[in-house]
């Protein structure tokens, strides 16, 4: 059988979808939206760099990474 992934846009939509699935006796598995640990670590590192003033402007980024040499 085919599976579907549903993306409700509000808590109310999620509650309604769950109620419909339960009423139809359709099995479903709730899953939390969590990021992998390496992504969380990268975000935390970036926020620390920002707090420490380790930033560059968009123009500096473009010059550094997109300049034609």
C-alpha positions as CSV (number, residue, x, y, z in Angstrom):
1,X,0.0,0.0,0.0
2,X,1.1,3.6,-0.6
3,X,2.1,6.0,2.2
4,X,1.6,9.7,2.3
5,X,3.3,12.5,4.1
6,X,1.1,15.4,5.3
7,X,2.2,18.9,6.1
8,X,-0.4,20.7,8.2
9,X,0.0,24.5,8.4
10,X,-1.5,24.9,11.9
11,X,-2.2,23.0,15.1
12,X,-5.9,23.0,14.2
13,X,-5.2,21.3,10.9
14,X,-3.0,18.7,12.6
15,X,-5.7,18.0,15.2
16,X,-8.4,17.6,12.4
17,X,-6.2,15.3,10.3
18,X,-5.5,13.1,13.3
19,X,-9.2,13.0,14.1
20,X,-10.2,12.0,10.6
21,X,-7.5,9.3,10.5
22,X,-8.6,7.9,13.8
23,X,-12.3,7.9,12.7
24,X,-11.3,6.0,9.5
25,X,-9.2,3.6,11.6
26,X,-6.1,4.5,9.5
27,X,-2.8,3.8,11.3
28,X,-0.4,6.7,11.5
29,X,2.9,7.5,13.2
30,X,3.4,11.0,14.6
31,X,6.9,12.3,14.1
32,X,8.5,15.3,15.7
33,X,10.3,17.8,13.6
34,X,13.8,17.6,14.9
35,X,17.1,18.5,13.3
36,X,20.0,16.0,13.3
37,X,22.7,16.7,16.0
38,X,25.3,17.8,13.5
39,X,22.9,20.5,12.2
40,X,22.1,21.8,15.7
41,X,25.9,21.9,16.5
42,X,26.5,23.9,13.3
43,X,23.8,26.4,14.1
44,X,25.1,26.8,17.7
45,X,28.6,27.4,16.3
46,X,27.3,30.0,13.9
47,X,25.3,31.8,16.6
48,X,28.4,31.9,18.8
49,X,30.5,33.4,15.9
50,X,27.8,36.0,15.4
51,X,27.8,36.9,19.1
52,X,31.6,37.2,19.0
53,X,31.4,39.6,16.1
54,X,33.0,37.2,13.7
55,X,30.9,38.3,10.7
56,X,31.4,39.6,7.2
57,X,29.2,41.6,4.9
58,X,27.3,40.0,2.0
59,X,29.6,41.9,-0.4
60,X,32.7,40.5,1.4
61,X,31.2,37.0,1.1
62,X,30.5,37.4,-2.6
63,X,34.0,38.8,-3.2
64,X,35.6,35.9,-1.3
65,X,33.6,33.0,-2.7
66,X,32.4,34.2,-6.1
67,X,35.2,36.3,-7.5
68,X,36.6,35.2,-10.8
69,X,40.4,34.6,-10.6
